Amino acid sequence: MATFSPFVELRQYTLRPGTRDTMIELFDREFVETQEAVGMKIIGQFRDLGDPNRFVWLRGFRDLDARAHSLRAFYEEGLAWKTHRESARATMVDTNDALLLHPARTNSGFALEGASRSSTAPKSLVTATLHSFAGPPGEDQTAYFERNLKPVLTAAGATILAYFVTDPSPNTYPRLPLREGEHAFVWFAHYADHAAALPPLPTWGRTQVLRLAPTARSLLR
């Protein structure tokens, strides 16, 4: 199965109260194709159902040199950001909550073949679950997830979309900070409905669960 983006940013933005819909409308209209035109993949963008002031999104890169080139092209040279950055910034409180990830296995990235954007937001739920550890996650953590968590999730009706570990590489575009030096195993699942009950899972590291509603133009939906 073909998967996308050997490197993925998971970005959590804290926005000013009442501005999330404004940000999403602007992002979906102006910042999807314009980022992809300079080599990035906009994988998904979401409303956090647990926090009305949080906007979560994912973008991918083919390698870290390409990341630096694409971000420079978009933020420093691109017309879209130059034109709309003040409107975007007017919604933002904090944009520094970002993790750089790579797939835990060669085939555990996002499979987006045939995925398309829409004009209508779906009713589905995407969860992003982050397990933080004292040291870099490796084969033991990946095997634990596959052995102990995946079967429970699948039995509960979830579809596992992808699973990643934090990438230790230095930030190739320091103008956009990353949460460097952190160690996390991160997995994404899909449920058919926003109101889906998440199955109880074993305690594993320090855990954060994001319940995410895809926007209309999210590829993950």
ChimeraX attribute file (.defattr): number of C-alpha atoms within 10 A of each C-alpha:
attribute: neighborCount
match mode: 1-to-1
recipient: residues
	/A:1	9
	/A:2	11
	/A:3	15
	/A:4	19
	/A:5	21
	/A:6	19
	/A:7	20
	/A:8	28
	/A:9	21
	/A:10	20
	/A:11	19
	/A:12	20
	/A:13	20
	/A:14	20
	/A:15	21
	/A:16	17
	/A:17	12
	/A:18	11
	/A:19	16
	/A:20	21
	/A:21	15
	/A:22	13
	/A:23	20
	/A:24	20
	/A:25	14
	/A:26	15
	/A:27	16
	/A:28	17
	/A:29	12
	/A:30	15
	/A:31	17
	/A:32	20
	/A:33	16
	/A:34	17
	/A:35	21
	/A:36	16
	/A:37	13
	/A:38	17
	/A:39	19
	/A:40	23
	/A:41	20
	/A:42	24
	/A:43	23
	/A:44	22
	/A:45	27
	/A:46	25
	/A:47	21
	/A:48	22
	/A:49	15
	/A:50	11
	/A:51	12
	/A:52	16
	/A:53	20
	/A:54	22
	/A:55	24
	/A:56	21
	/A:57	21
	/A:58	19
	/A:59	20
	/A:60	24
	/A:61	22
	/A:62	15
	/A:63	12
	/A:64	16
	/A:65	11
	/A:66	15
	/A:67	21
	/A:68	15
	/A:69	15
	/A:70	22
	/A:71	20
	/A:72	15
	/A:73	17
	/A:74	21
	/A:75	16
	/A:76	11
	/A:77	12
	/A:78	17
	/A:79	13
	/A:80	15
	/A:81	19
	/A:82	12
	/A:83	11
	/A:84	14
	/A:85	12
	/A:86	10
	/A:87	13
	/A:88	17
	/A:89	14
	/A:90	13
	/A:91	20
	/A:92	19
	/A:93	14
	/A:94	13
	/A:95	16
	/A:96	14
	/A:97	14
	/A:98	19
	/A:99	23
	/A:100	23
	/A:101	24
	/A:102	23
	/A:103	24
	/A:104	23
	/A:105	14
	/A:106	11
	/A:107	15
	/A:108	20
	/A:109	25
	/A:110	23
	/A:111	16
	/A:112	15
	/A:113	10
	/A:114	6
	/A:115	12
	/A:116	11
	/A:117	15
	/A:118	13
	/A:119	10
	/A:120	11
	/A:121	15
	/A:122	18
	/A:123	14
	/A:124	17
	/A:125	22
	/A:126	26
	/A:127	20
	/A:128	19
	/A:129	18
	/A:130	22
	/A:131	19
	/A:132	20
	/A:133	16
	/A:134	10
	/A:135	10
	/A:136	16
	/A:137	19
	/A:138	14
	/A:139	10
	/A:140	9
	/A:141	18
	/A:142	16
	/A:143	12
	/A:144	12
	/A:145	16
	/A:146	13
	/A:147	11
	/A:148	12
	/A:149	16
	/A:150	17
	/A:151	12
	/A:152	16
	/A:153	18
	/A:154	13
	/A:155	10
	/A:156	15
	/A:157	16
	/A:158	22
	/A:159	16
	/A:160	18
	/A:161	18
	/A:162	20
	/A:163	25
	/A:164	26
	/A:165	25
	/A:166	25
	/A:167	23
	/A:168	14
	/A:169	11
	/A:170	12
	/A:171	17
	/A:172	16
	/A:173	16
	/A:174	9
	/A:175	10
	/A:176	12
	/A:177	14
	/A:178	21
	/A:179	13
	/A:180	15
	/A:181	14
	/A:182	16
	/A:183	21
	/A:184	26
	/A:185	25
	/A:186	24
	/A:187	22
	/A:188	20
	/A:189	20
	/A:190	22
	/A:191	20
	/A:192	15
	/A:193	13
	/A:194	17
	/A:195	11
	/A:196	15
	/A:197	10
	/A:198	13
	/A:199	13
	/A:200	10
	/A:201	11
	/A:202	8
	/A:203	8
	/A:204	14
	/A:205	13
	/A:206	11
	/A:207	14
	/A:208	11
	/A:209	14
	/A:210	18
	/A:211	21
	/A:212	25
	/A:213	25
	/A:214	25
	/A:215	25
	/A:216	20
	/A:217	25
	/A:218	25
	/A:219	18
	/A:220	26
	/A:221	26
